[in-house]
Amino acid sequence: MAASPASDIVKAVGGPGNIESLTHCATRLRFQLRDAGGVDQKTVESIPGVMGAVPQAGDRFQVVIGGGVQNVYNDIMALPDMKGGATAAPADDDIDAIKARERNKGVRGKVAWIDSLFEFLSDSFRPILGALLGASFFITFMALMATLNVIPDWNAPGVTLEPSWAFINLMWQSVFVFLPLMVAYNATKKVGADPWVGFAIMAVLMLPGFTALAQGVEPTALFGNPAAQVAIVPVFGIPLPIANYSSQVFPPLLMAAALGPLYKLLRRIITPNLQLIFVPFFAMLIMMPLTAFIIGPIGVYVGAVLASVLAAINSFSPFIFAIVIPLAYPFMVPLGLHWPINAIMLLNIQTLGYDFIQGPMGAWNFACFGATAGVLILAYRHRDTQMKQTATGALAAGLLGGISEPSLYGIHLRFKRIYPRMLVGCFVGGLTIGVGSLILGLPNGVTTQAFVFTSLLTIPAFDPIGLYAIAIALAFFTSMILVMLSNFRTPEQQAEFEAVRDAAEAAAAAEHLAPAAVEAAEPRAIDASEAAPAMAAVPVATAVLERAAIEIAAPLAGTVLALSEVPDPVFGGGVMGPGVAIEPTGDTVYAPGPGTVAAAQPTGHAFGLVLDGGLEVLIHVGIDTVNLKGEGFDVKVANGDRVELGTPLVTFDRKIIADAGYPLITPVIVLNADDFGGVTPVPGGTVIPGDPLISVDPKEA
């Protein structure tokens, strides 16, 4: 079983002291940090088990985990440093913290209210995602039974099911009928008020007695909108609009938005000793009538207007609608704008008996999943272990659950090359639905009688099934093939990934190739024909464990530079480990000490060595030179070879590399520095092969 990434995640976001609060949704950890300026997104994303990271305004930071987010959340909260809540914030005189805040000044906080709005919508729905998903499977099962003629058209008006099937039908209705109460609880909790107070306020509008007030009263169109039917009943001489609030989500959202500020106001004006009693009482006293008379009807009307607009567009041209929806969803989902559309789907089913949005939306979902499948195939080709794990989990969540967030946040938003290819898949799927609707004479396009998540398991819920299945299949395979043909990484990103992968493979190979016991190496004379003239004068060294420090010699002639000057974020940022860089003046790389070749890349651009004493060293010749595919490199050694100080590793053609436009700067990295003490590079200047370059102290006992 893989270890939990909990402690690594906490460390990467700045430690427990930087965490103000932590919640989670269906796929993501949602951090509110004291200072998000110093959090490195790439470091977080490199943690095994993390599918992606999403920085946000207002010092918010999200870490995408996938379906196992609950377990990781529990593991984080169980860490000793996290028990008892967050610790004190970093001191104001912390130089690194000050620098981080200065770097982010003017960047974070500009659109914090937008992030807050989207989080409000998102957090109002995400906790009930599991219940919605479970209910959608019950709906799909009922639709499948109706398709197979086992039961009559279960969702048609006036159809009566026998008790056994009626009971199964109630299993999904329990979720959608009381959906306003679930949304009210979550939304109220999000705004900082007592969620059970919000629940109670919304529950008034759903009481059988409330609905009974309209008995015998003819419904009327609210503000002239026939989709918003209400019965007007006088209460204390004031007209009270009574509507069917089952499955409604706009009323509880608006109610919670108003309750939040009211709750804060009541807490300020009521003494703390009396808040437990009177804050809930006055909140309910004010909000129950306000919601019943004003907020609830407004919510019903807003939803009806939005539904009417989309219905008008679909009625005008199902062909255009079927294309626009899949192309719009890839941009709405990252912003959280799809949640109000989900509410309109529910309203369509309630008022029309069917929904026309979910069919075209399926084209987007399966285009998204197809792009993920393409990434998964490439991950296997590229030996990308972490992406294989990420894409496998995301694809399973998509195809089986219809959930796009793991794919979207874990992969697609991290690699921008995917989006254009995915949009082509969305277009093809939507076009198929549009053309098919014209040919088959479908006035509303592909429809469904229930709210479902668009996955493989819910295909039977759509009508016509054949057209829908063809459309989503074309969307899926179009995106998948385009991603496979073009790669999801840019050439620069691919080269960076391969450098990291090669180094990791070298380190892994080193663990197996390192000698069980280190013996004094036999001195070997270096033939002048295989070594540079300057190298011939260098005395041969022997690695001795008892020495105070292990010396890494310069592997080539040139000018020593700080690692931070390497024009590559992986090496320059010290991600691979500490070390130094050399701007070469020669054309041959030599072994920097006696040891074993753990990884000699056939392209000649990188070598992993295990020096006597267990020190793992990576020598990366140039930046992005992997793209040359070995052109201009003459490799002298192979994996497993024994080398001594001064053994030639590779000779390279400077002109070929320069003409290709790749920097020749060569990082020399200590990969397992954590197993030793301090790593001290020479301060600078020029070196020739064999000169002292890096001193590595043994680890203190």
C-alpha positions as semicolon CSV with decimal commas, in nm:
position;residue;x (nm);y (nm);z (nm)
1;M;0,000;0,000;0,000
2;A;0,136;0,342;-0,098
3;A;0,222;0,577;0,183
4;S;-0,013;0,867;0,242
5;P;0,111;1,199;0,102
6;A;-0,036;1,384;0,401
7;S;0,286;1,500;0,569
8;D;0,451;1,592;0,237
9;I;0,151;1,804;0,139
10;V;0,147;1,988;0,472
11;K;0,520;2,055;0,443
12;A;0,486;2,174;0,082
13;V;0,219;2,432;0,167
14;G;0,432;2,585;0,440
15;G;0,373;2,357;0,737
16;P;0,093;2,351;0,997
17;G;0,167;2,709;1,101
18;N;0,076;2,834;0,754
19;I;-0,258;2,652;0,744
20;E;-0,545;2,866;0,866
21;S;-0,814;2,611;0,777
22;L;-0,857;2,297;0,569
23;T;-1,167;2,147;0,412
24;H;-1,219;1,909;0,125
25;C;-1,468;1,842;-0,151
26;A;-1,519;1,537;-0,372
27;T;-1,172;1,547;-0,526
28;R;-0,969;1,832;-0,370
29;L;-0,816;1,951;-0,047
30;R;-0,904;2,317;-0,002
31;F;-0,649;2,511;0,205
32;Q;-0,695;2,860;0,342
33;L;-0,334;2,962;0,403
34;R;-0,193;3,250;0,599
35;D;0,052;3,321;0,319
36;A;0,028;3,134;-0,010
37;G;0,301;3,342;-0,171
38;G;0,583;3,101;-0,096
39;V;0,404;2,781;-0,202
40;D;0,562;2,627;-0,511
41;Q;0,292;2,468;-0,728
42;K;0,538;2,235;-0,902
43;T;0,669;2,105;-0,570
44;V;0,316;2,021;-0,458
45;E;0,232;1,853;-0,789
46;S;0,546;1,638;-0,770
47;I;0,424;1,466;-0,451
48;P;0,316;1,105;-0,521
49;G;-0,061;1,081;-0,493
50;V;-0,121;1,447;-0,585
51;M;-0,299;1,491;-0,918
52;G;-0,258;1,866;-0,942
53;A;-0,260;2,198;-0,758
54;V;-0,474;2,508;-0,811
55;P;-0,355;2,839;-0,658
56;Q;-0,634;3,089;-0,598
57;A;-0,674;3,447;-0,488
58;G;-0,703;3,532;-0,121
59;D;-0,430;3,289;-0,009
60;R;-0,644;2,991;-0,104
61;F;-0,473;2,682;-0,240
62;Q;-0,634;2,363;-0,368
63;V;-0,462;2,024;-0,398
64;V;-0,628;1,774;-0,632
65;I;-0,626;1,420;-0,489
66;G;-0,913;1,242;-0,661
67;G;-1,151;0,990;-0,510
68;G;-0,927;0,922;-0,209
69;V;-0,939;1,281;-0,086
70;Q;-1,131;1,186;0,230
71;N;-0,854;0,949;0,339
72;V;-0,580;1,204;0,275
73;Y;-0,780;1,470;0,460
74;N;-0,817;1,236;0,757
75;D;-0,445;1,157;0,748
76;I;-0,357;1,528;0,749
77;M;-0,589;1,604;1,038
78;A;-0,440;1,309;1,230
79;L;-0,085;1,444;1,203
80;P;0,051;1,536;1,549
81;D;0,127;1,894;1,442
82;M;-0,227;1,941;1,309
83;K;-0,408;1,827;1,621
84;G;-0,563;2,107;1,812
85;G;-0,596;2,331;1,508
86;A;-0,356;2,555;1,322
87;T;-0,054;2,695;1,501
88;A;0,068;3,050;1,516
89;A;0,136;3,239;1,198
90;P;0,494;3,300;1,086
91;A;0,666;3,597;1,243
92;D;0,634;3,926;1,057
93;D;1,011;3,961;1,041
94;D;1,052;3,631;0,851
95;I;1,255;3,751;0,554
96;D;1,138;3,472;0,323
97;A;0,775;3,538;0,411
98;I;0,817;3,912;0,348
99;K;0,978;3,846;0,011
100;A;0,699;3,606;-0,081
101;R;0,434;3,860;0,006
102;E;0,611;4,126;-0,196
103;R;0,631;3,896;-0,498
104;N;0,259;3,838;-0,482
105;K;0,153;4,191;-0,396
106;G;-0,091;4,303;-0,660
107;V;-0,139;3,949;-0,786
108;R;-0,344;3,785;-0,516
109;G;-0,661;3,943;-0,385
110;K;-0,763;4,136;-0,697
111;V;-1,037;3,891;-0,784
112;A;-1,087;3,734;-0,443
113;W;-1,461;3,808;-0,452
114;I;-1,494;3,611;-0,776
115;D;-1,311;3,317;-0,621
116;S;-1,539;3,348;-0,318
117;L;-1,850;3,344;-0,536
118;F;-1,739;3,036;-0,726
119;E;-1,636;2,862;-0,405
120;F;-1,976;2,946;-0,255
121;L;-2,151;2,780;-0,548
122;S;-1,910;2,490;-0,556
123;D;-1,913;2,418;-0,182
124;S;-2,291;2,432;-0,176
125;F;-2,307;2,131;-0,408
126;R;-1,985;1,932;-0,367
127;P;-2,062;1,772;-0,028
128;I;-2,376;1,616;-0,177
129;L;-2,200;1,499;-0,491
130;G;-2,195;1,141;-0,367
131;A;-2,569;1,142;-0,298
132;L;-2,640;1,293;-0,640
133;L;-2,418;1,037;-0,809
134;G;-2,583;0,751;-0,622
135;A;-2,928;0,880;-0,714
136;S;-2,828;0,909;-1,080
137;F;-2,743;0,538;-1,086
138;F;-3,089;0,453;-0,951
139;I;-3,235;0,671;-1,228
140;T;-3,021;0,497;-1,489
141;F;-3,134;0,158;-1,362
142;M;-3,499;0,259;-1,389
143;A;-3,440;0,395;-1,740
144;L;-3,268;0,072;-1,842
145;M;-3,559;-0,136;-1,709
146;A;-3,803;0,080;-1,905
147;T;-3,591;0,044;-2,221
148;L;-3,596;-0,334;-2,180
149;N;-3,978;-0,319;-2,127
150;V;-3,948;-0,466;-1,778
151;I;-4,148;-0,172;-1,640
152;P;-4,362;0,096;-1,805
153;D;-4,232;0,446;-1,879
154;W;-4,151;0,510;-1,513
155;N;-4,124;0,891;-1,532
156;A;-4,424;0,966;-1,751
157;P;-4,720;1,158;-1,598
158;G;-4,998;0,935;-1,466
159;V;-4,792;0,614;-1,471
160;T;-4,837;0,399;-1,160
161;L;-4,569;0,147;-1,069
162;E;-4,625;-0,161;-0,860
163;P;-4,500;-0,119;-0,500
164;S;-4,168;-0,299;-0,557
165;W;-4,063;-0,073;-0,842
166;A;-4,224;0,230;-0,680
167;F;-3,999;0,179;-0,378
168;I;-3,689;0,171;-0,598
169;N;-3,815;0,487;-0,765
170;L;-3,835;0,656;-0,426
171;M;-3,465;0,591;-0,368
172;W;-3,359;0,862;-0,611
173;Q;-3,652;1,092;-0,534
174;S;-3,538;1,116;-0,172
175;V;-3,229;1,304;-0,292
176;F;-3,388;1,540;-0,541
177;V;-3,708;1,622;-0,353
178;F;-3,508;1,734;-0,049
179;L;-3,220;1,880;-0,248
180;P;-3,308;2,237;-0,134
181;L;-3,251;2,134;0,228
182;M;-2,911;1,983;0,147
183;V;-2,807;2,292;-0,048
184;A;-2,936;2,519;0,229
185;Y;-2,725;2,336;0,487
186;N;-2,405;2,350;0,280
187;A;-2,452;2,707;0,160
188;T;-2,531;2,833;0,510
189;K;-2,223;2,657;0,648
190;K;-2,013;2,818;0,374
191;V;-2,121;3,171;0,473
192;G;-2,034;3,109;0,839
193;A;-2,383;3,079;0,984
194;D;-2,534;2,785;1,172
195;P;-2,612;2,534;0,894
196;W;-2,902;2,386;1,087
197;V;-3,062;2,729;1,108
198;G;-3,037;2,757;0,731
199;F;-3,181;2,408;0,701
200;A;-3,473;2,502;0,925
201;I;-3,547;2,822;0,732
202;M;-3,563;2,637;0,399
203;A;-3,760;2,350;0,555
204;V;-4,054;2,585;0,625
205;L;-4,110;2,620;0,250
206;M;-4,117;2,243;0,208
207;L;-4,354;2,152;0,489
208;P;-4,675;1,980;0,373
209;G;-4,864;2,238;0,578
210;F;-4,699;2,524;0,385
211;T;-4,797;2,369;0,054
212;A;-5,149;2,304;0,186
213;L;-5,203;2,679;0,228
214;A;-5,244;2,696;-0,150
215;Q;-5,508;2,424;-0,164
216;G;-5,790;2,529;-0,392
217;V;-5,599;2,833;-0,522
218;E;-5,538;2,846;-0,898
219;P;-5,164;2,882;-0,976
220;T;-5,053;3,184;-1,172
221;A;-4,740;3,272;-1,369
222;L;-4,502;3,471;-1,149
223;F;-4,417;3,799;-1,326
224;G;-4,571;3,652;-1,640
225;N;-4,325;3,361;-1,668
226;P;-4,522;3,038;-1,721
227;A;-4,226;2,831;-1,596
228;A;-4,262;2,993;-1,251
229;Q;-4,605;2,884;-1,127
230;V;-4,712;3,009;-0,784
231;A;-5,035;3,027;-0,588
232;I;-5,096;3,366;-0,423
233;V;-5,237;3,336;-0,071
234;P;-5,296;3,635;0,160
235;V;-5,115;3,609;0,496
236;F;-5,186;3,896;0,736
237;G;-5,306;4,083;0,429
238;I;-4,975;4,035;0,248
239;P;-4,970;3,823;-0,071
240;L;-4,764;3,507;-0,013
241;P;-4,648;3,327;-0,334
242;I;-4,646;2,950;-0,271
243;A;-4,444;2,738;-0,513
244;N;-4,326;2,380;-0,534
245;Y;-3,973;2,406;-0,395
246;S;-3,878;2,041;-0,452
247;S;-3,546;2,016;-0,644
248;Q;-3,508;2,396;-0,641
249;V;-3,157;2,526;-0,569
250;F;-3,169;2,899;-0,636
251;P;-3,396;2,976;-0,336
252;P;-3,164;2,811;-0,078
253;L;-2,858;2,974;-0,237
254;L;-3,014;3,321;-0,216
255;M;-3,139;3,251;0,135
256;A;-2,793;3,155;0,256
257;A;-2,636;3,458;0,087
258;A;-2,869;3,681;0,290
259;L;-2,843;3,480;0,613
260;G;-2,462;3,502;0,629
261;P;-2,437;3,883;0,676
262;L;-2,740;3,881;0,908
263;Y;-2,578;3,619;1,129
264;K;-2,259;3,823;1,157
265;L;-2,460;4,134;1,242
266;L;-2,653;3,954;1,516
267;R;-2,329;3,822;1,667
268;R;-2,193;4,176;1,686
269;I;-2,496;4,332;1,852
270;I;-2,593;4,047;2,088
271;T;-2,379;3,987;2,394
272;P;-2,180;3,660;2,381
273;N;-2,360;3,520;2,684
274;L;-2,693;3,531;2,498
275;Q;-2,581;3,443;2,145
276;L;-2,654;3,071;2,173
277;I;-3,024;3,144;2,227
278;F;-3,102;3,470;2,055
279;V;-2,883;3,467;1,743
280;P;-3,061;3,161;1,597
281;F;-3,399;3,290;1,718
282;F;-3,374;3,636;1,559
283;A;-3,216;3,488;1,245
284;M;-3,513;3,254;1,203
285;L;-3,761;3,525;1,298
286;I;-3,629;3,751;1,022
287;M;-3,531;3,500;0,755
288;M;-3,832;3,265;0,759
289;P;-4,086;3,531;0,650
290;L;-3,826;3,699;0,425
291;T;-3,755;3,372;0,248
292;A;-4,120;3,272;0,218
293;F;-4,246;3,609;0,090
294;I;-3,951;3,738;-0,114
295;I;-3,632;3,530;-0,145
296;G;-3,798;3,197;-0,229
297;P;-4,018;3,334;-0,508
298;I;-3,726;3,536;-0,648
299;G;-3,518;3,219;-0,656
300;V;-3,795;3,034;-0,838
301;Y;-3,826;3,319;-1,086
302;V;-3,451;3,347;-1,150
303;G;-3,427;2,978;-1,221
304;A;-3,731;2,992;-1,448
305;V;-3,589;3,284;-1,646
306;L;-3,256;3,112;-1,702
307;A;-3,433;2,791;-1,799
308;S;-3,660;2,982;-2,038
309;V;-3,364;3,149;-2,208
310;L;-3,187;2,818;-2,266
311;A;-3,513;2,654;-2,376
312;A;-3,571;2,936;-2,626
313;I;-3,222;2,888;-2,771
314;N;-3,275;2,513;-2,796
315;S;-3,620;2,558;-2,954
316;F;-3,481;2,806;-3,205
317;S;-3,202;2,571;-3,314
318;P;-3,123;2,241;-3,139
319;F;-2,839;2,213;-3,392
320;I;-2,665;2,530;-3,265
321;F;-2,745;2,450;-2,902
322;A;-2,590;2,102;-2,932
323;I;-2,263;2,258;-3,052
324;V;-2,248;2,557;-2,817
325;I;-2,304;2,365;-2,492
326;P;-2,007;2,123;-2,531
327;L;-1,780;2,411;-2,634
328;A;-1,888;2,627;-2,338
329;Y;-1,860;2,365;-2,065
330;P;-1,478;2,335;-2,068
331;F;-1,466;2,700;-1,963
332;M;-1,763;2,698;-1,724
333;V;-1,655;2,400;-1,513
334;P;-1,320;2,550;-1,396
335;L;-1,509;2,861;-1,286
336;G;-1,786;2,669;-1,111
337;L;-2,050;2,812;-1,345
338;H;-2,180;2,466;-1,427
339;W;-2,351;2,437;-1,089
340;P;-2,628;2,689;-1,175
341;I;-2,674;2,507;-1,507
342;N;-2,722;2,185;-1,312
343;A;-2,998;2,364;-1,123
344;I;-3,163;2,452;-1,453
345;M;-3,146;2,087;-1,560
346;L;-3,338;1,994;-1,246
347;L;-3,591;2,270;-1,314
348;N;-3,637;2,151;-1,672
349;I;-3,718;1,801;-1,550
350;Q;-3,960;1,941;-1,294
351;T;-4,144;2,173;-1,535
352;L;-4,100;2,009;-1,878
353;G;-4,064;1,645;-1,778
354;Y;-3,729;1,622;-1,959
355;D;-3,395;1,800;-1,989
356;F;-3,222;1,897;-2,314
357;I;-2,888;2,016;-2,172
358;Q;-2,738;1,693;-2,041
359;G;-2,718;1,527;-2,384
360;P;-2,487;1,790;-2,541
361;M;-2,306;1,815;-2,207
362;G;-2,218;1,447;-2,245
363;A;-2,015;1,538;-2,554
364;W;-1,797;1,766;-2,341
365;N;-1,757;1,510;-2,065
366;F;-1,650;1,232;-2,299
367;A;-1,418;1,462;-2,493
368;C;-1,260;1,540;-2,156
369;F;-1,231;1,170;-2,071
370;G;-1,092;1,093;-2,416
371;A;-0,816;1,348;-2,368
372;T;-0,736;1,180;-2,037
373;A;-0,720;0,842;-2,211
374;G;-0,472;0,987;-2,460
375;V;-0,259;1,117;-2,175
376;L;-0,270;0,775;-2,008
377;I;-0,146;0,601;-2,323
378;L;0,137;0,853;-2,363
379;A;0,225;0,816;-1,995
380;Y;0,285;0,445;-2,053
381;R;0,497;0,524;-2,357
382;H;0,700;0,785;-2,171
383;R;0,747;0,575;-1,856
384;D;0,573;0,850;-1,660
385;T;0,473;0,672;-1,340
386;Q;0,306;0,966;-1,169
387;M;0,098;1,062;-1,472
388;K;-0,007;0,699;-1,517
389;Q;-0,148;0,704;-1,165
390;T;-0,314;1,042;-1,213
391;A;-0,468;0,960;-1,550
392;T;-0,586;0,615;-1,440
393;G;-0,772;0,757;-1,141
394;A;-0,914;1,046;-1,343
395;L;-1,031;0,818;-1,625
396;A;-1,200;0,579;-1,382
397;A;-1,378;0,869;-1,208
398;G;-1,494;0,996;-1,547
399;L;-1,606;0,682;-1,726
400;L;-1,770;0,525;-1,422
401;G;-1,886;0,830;-1,228
402;G;-1,915;1,106;-1,488
403;I;-1,692;1,333;-1,276
404;S;-1,464;1,556;-1,482
405;E;-1,280;1,747;-1,209
406;P;-0,993;1,495;-1,158
407;S;-0,919;1,510;-1,531
408;L;-0,965;1,883;-1,551
409;Y;-0,766;1,993;-1,247
410;G;-0,525;1,701;-1,236
411;I;-0,421;1,709;-1,602
412;H;-0,589;1,939;-1,853
413;L;-0,541;2,274;-1,682
414;R;-0,175;2,186;-1,615
415;F;-0,095;2,114;-1,980
416;K;-0,248;2,377;-2,204
417;R;-0,184;2,179;-2,524
418;I;-0,472;1,952;-2,426
419;Y;-0,749;2,213;-2,438
420;P;-0,748;2,283;-2,814
421;R;-0,751;1,909;-2,889
422;M;-1,026;1,851;-2,636
423;L;-1,236;2,133;-2,787
424;V;-1,220;1,958;-3,124
425;G;-1,365;1,650;-2,956
426;C;-1,637;1,865;-2,797
427;F;-1,721;2,011;-3,137
428;V;-1,735;1,672;-3,308
429;G;-1,961;1,529;-3,037
430;G;-2,191;1,832;-3,039
431;L;-2,202;1,840;-3,418
432;T;-2,302;1,475;-3,422
433;I;-2,593;1,542;-3,185
434;G;-2,696;1,848;-3,388
435;V;-2,687;1,675;-3,726
436;G;-2,850;1,362;-3,584
437;S;-3,132;1,571;-3,435
438;L;-3,198;1,729;-3,775
439;I;-3,198;1,395;-3,955
440;L;-3,419;1,224;-3,696
441;G;-3,648;1,526;-3,660
442;L;-3,590;1,568;-3,287
443;P;-3,739;1,905;-3,184
444;N;-3,546;1,911;-2,855
445;G;-3,235;1,714;-2,950
446;V;-3,108;1,440;-2,721
447;T;-3,303;1,446;-2,394
448;T;-3,327;1,266;-2,063
449;Q;-3,612;1,243;-1,815
450;A;-3,389;1,259;-1,509
451;F;-3,078;1,427;-1,375
452;V;-2,782;1,193;-1,425
453;F;-2,404;1,213;-1,440
454;T;-2,288;1,152;-1,795
455;S;-2,085;0,832;-1,763
456;L;-2,077;0,496;-1,938
457;L;-2,325;0,363;-1,684
458;T;-2,587;0,632;-1,754
459;I;-2,607;0,598;-2,133
460;P;-2,947;0,419;-2,111
461;A;-3,099;0,731;-1,951
462;F;-3,076;0,928;-2,279
463;D;-3,315;0,934;-2,573
464;P;-3,238;0,838;-2,842
465;I;-2,968;0,611;-2,698
466;G;-2,807;0,533;-3,033
467;L;-2,745;0,895;-3,133
468;Y;-2,614;0,983;-2,788
469;A;-2,381;0,682;-2,779
470;I;-2,237;0,761;-3,124
471;A;-2,184;1,127;-3,031
472;I;-1,999;1,062;-2,707
473;A;-1,789;0,787;-2,870
474;L;-1,678;1,026;-3,145
475;A;-1,605;1,299;-2,889
476;F;-1,400;1,054;-2,681
477;F;-1,188;0,906;-2,959
478;T;-1,135;1,237;-3,138
479;S;-0,982;1,395;-2,827
480;M;-0,785;1,082;-2,744
481;I;-0,629;1,049;-3,090
482;L;-0,544;1,420;-3,118
483;V;-0,372;1,419;-2,779
484;M;-0,179;1,105;-2,868
485;L;-0,064;1,252;-3,201
486;S;0,052;1,586;-3,063
487;N;0,158;1,498;-2,704
488;F;0,015;1,682;-2,405
489;R;0,350;1,844;-2,320
490;T;0,532;2,106;-2,521
491;P;0,876;2,001;-2,650
492;E;1,032;2,203;-2,368
493;Q;0,809;2,041;-2,106
494;Q;0,884;1,698;-2,251
495;A;1,257;1,758;-2,235
496;E;1,225;1,880;-1,876
497;F;1,021;1,576;-1,783
498;E;1,269;1,338;-1,944
499;A;1,555;1,500;-1,755
500;V;1,372;1,446;-1,427
501;R;1,270;1,093;-1,525
502;D;1,621;1,000;-1,633
503;A;1,762;1,128;-1,308
504;A;1,505;0,935;-1,108
505;E;1,577;0,618;-1,302
506;A;1,948;0,673;-1,251
507;A;1,896;0,706;-0,877
508;A;1,682;0,392;-0,872
509;A;1,941;0,200;-1,070
510;A;2,210;0,327;-0,836
511;E;2,044;0,157;-0,542
512;H;2,086;-0,177;-0,717
513;L;2,429;-0,115;-0,868
514;A;2,606;0,040;-0,570
515;P;2,866;-0,203;-0,429
516;A;2,777;-0,368;-0,101
517;A;3,110;-0,270;0,046
518;V;3,344;0,006;-0,061
519;E;3,703;-0,095;-0,112
520;A;3,998;0,120;-0,197
521;A;4,012;0,160;-0,572
522;E;4,319;0,048;-0,760
523;P;4,494;0,343;-0,923
524;R;4,466;0,338;-1,303
525;A;4,691;0,529;-1,538
526;I;4,496;0,741;-1,785
527;D;4,610;0,701;-2,143
528;A;4,679;1,031;-2,316
529;S;4,477;0,915;-2,615
530;E;4,159;0,896;-2,406
531;A;4,209;1,196;-2,182
532;A;4,263;1,565;-2,243
533;P;4,621;1,692;-2,195
534;A;4,512;1,884;-1,889
535;M;4,361;1,569;-1,745
536;A;4,681;1,365;-1,787
537;A;4,850;1,576;-1,521
538;V;4,578;1,515;-1,263
539;P;4,681;1,263;-0,997
540;V;4,442;0,971;-0,961
541;A;4,240;0,983;-0,638
542;T;4,106;0,701;-0,425
543;A;3,773;0,717;-0,241
544;V;3,828;0,651;0,127
545;L;3,528;0,636;0,360
546;E;3,723;0,757;0,660
547;R;3,811;1,091;0,504
548;A;3,644;1,402;0,639
549;A;3,460;1,476;0,315
550;I;3,400;1,322;-0,027
551;E;3,533;1,534;-0,309
552;I;3,362;1,548;-0,648
553;A;3,609;1,653;-0,915
554;A;3,523;1,874;-1,212
555;P;3,403;1,646;-1,495
556;L;3,497;1,893;-1,769
557;A;3,683;2,217;-1,827
558;G;3,499;2,546;-1,804
559;T;3,369;2,823;-1,581
560;V;3,190;2,736;-1,259
561;L;2,847;2,897;-1,213
562;A;2,587;2,884;-0,940
563;L;2,311;2,632;-1,000
564;S;2,058;2,916;-0,996
565;E;2,206;3,043;-1,324
566;V;2,095;2,731;-1,511
567;P;1,814;2,834;-1,750
568;D;1,592;2,547;-1,643
569;P;1,346;2,552;-1,350
570;V;1,414;2,193;-1,245
571;F;1,791;2,231;-1,217
572;G;1,801;2,603;-1,141
573;G;1,543;2,568;-0,867
574;G;1,733;2,288;-0,695
575;V;1,449;2,042;-0,744
576;M;1,690;1,762;-0,831
577;G;1,924;1,844;-0,547
578;P;2,218;2,076;-0,466
579;G;2,514;2,116;-0,692
580;V;2,685;2,353;-0,933
581;A;2,695;2,420;-1,306
582;I;2,986;2,447;-1,552
583;E;2,988;2,654;-1,870
584;P;3,219;2,423;-2,068
585;T;3,521;2,525;-2,270
586;G;3,614;2,166;-2,359
587;D;3,426;1,889;-2,536
588;T;3,479;1,583;-2,314
589;V;3,311;1,482;-1,990
590;Y;3,514;1,270;-1,746
591;A;3,417;1,070;-1,440
592;P;3,439;1,300;-1,135
593;G;3,560;1,015;-0,914
594;P;3,581;0,637;-0,889
595;G;3,251;0,453;-0,892
596;T;2,990;0,282;-1,110
597;V;2,784;0,406;-1,405
598;A;2,425;0,372;-1,290
599;A;2,266;0,526;-1,599
600;A;2,435;0,619;-1,927
601;Q;2,174;0,765;-2,159
602;P;2,220;0,646;-2,518
603;T;2,160;1,004;-2,628
604;G;2,472;1,102;-2,433
605;H;2,309;1,401;-2,267
606;A;2,301;1,267;-1,909
607;F;2,491;1,029;-1,683
608;G;2,410;0,897;-1,338
609;L;2,707;0,775;-1,131
610;V;2,738;0,613;-0,791
611;L;3,077;0,714;-0,653
612;D;3,259;0,502;-0,401
613;G;3,111;0,598;-0,070
614;G;2,753;0,586;-0,203
615;L;2,735;0,940;-0,341
616;E;2,492;0,963;-0,635
617;V;2,589;1,222;-0,897
618;L;2,402;1,339;-1,206
619;I;2,590;1,509;-1,491
620;H;2,353;1,666;-1,745
621;V;2,533;1,788;-2,057
622;G;2,352;2,099;-2,178
623;I;1,986;2,195;-2,144
624;D;1,719;2,026;-2,359
625;T;1,996;1,843;-2,550
626;V;1,787;1,527;-2,524
627;N;1,603;1,667;-2,827
628;L;1,915;1,603;-3,039
629;K;1,853;1,229;-2,992
630;G;2,223;1,153;-2,969
631;E;2,341;1,365;-3,262
632;G;2,679;1,517;-3,177
633;F;2,741;1,287;-2,877
634;D;2,992;0,998;-2,866
635;V;2,918;0,789;-2,556
636;K;3,220;0,603;-2,409
637;V;3,059;0,401;-2,126
638;A;2,755;0,183;-2,059
639;N;2,532;0,106;-1,763
640;G;2,715;-0,093;-1,497
641;D;3,066;0,003;-1,609
642;R;3,329;0,065;-1,344
643;V;3,495;0,406;-1,384
644;E;3,784;0,582;-1,218
645;L;3,864;0,947;-1,177
646;G;3,930;1,073;-1,530
647;T;3,755;0,795;-1,725
648;P;3,598;0,959;-2,034
649;L;3,217;0,938;-2,030
650;V;3,121;1,122;-2,349
651;T;3,260;1,353;-2,613
652;F;3,026;1,610;-2,765
653;D;3,032;1,832;-3,074
654;R;2,999;2,189;-2,951
655;K;2,903;2,324;-3,294
656;I;2,612;2,085;-3,345
657;I;2,471;2,174;-3,004
658;A;2,522;2,547;-3,056
659;D;2,368;2,540;-3,405
660;A;2,062;2,363;-3,261
661;G;2,023;2,651;-3,015
662;Y;2,066;2,455;-2,693
663;P;2,267;2,595;-2,399
664;L;2,583;2,398;-2,318
665;I;2,574;2,481;-1,948
666;T;2,616;2,150;-1,761
667;P;2,465;2,094;-1,415
668;V;2,647;1,859;-1,176
669;I;2,395;1,748;-0,912
670;V;2,419;1,550;-0,588
671;L;2,102;1,339;-0,602
672;N;2,110;1,189;-0,254
673;A;2,233;1,487;-0,055
674;D;1,989;1,400;0,225
675;D;2,199;1,091;0,300
676;F;2,504;1,308;0,369
677;G;2,595;1,625;0,552
678;G;2,660;1,961;0,390
679;V;2,720;2,003;0,017
680;T;2,971;2,280;-0,057
681;P;3,046;2,376;-0,420
682;V;3,354;2,577;-0,510
683;P;3,265;2,946;-0,515
684;G;3,336;3,002;-0,885
685;G;3,618;3,062;-1,130
686;T;3,756;2,829;-1,394
687;V;3,829;2,458;-1,357
688;I;3,994;2,183;-1,555
689;P;3,897;1,815;-1,531
690;G;4,002;1,678;-1,195
691;D;3,995;2,009;-1,007
692;P;3,794;2,006;-0,681
693;L;3,435;2,104;-0,763
694;I;3,204;1,994;-0,478
695;S;3,280;1,883;-0,123
696;V;3,024;1,657;0,048
697;D;3,048;1,607;0,422
698;P;2,956;1,275;0,581
699;K;2,632;1,270;0,776
700;E;2,670;1,318;1,146
701;A;2,598;1,010;1,354
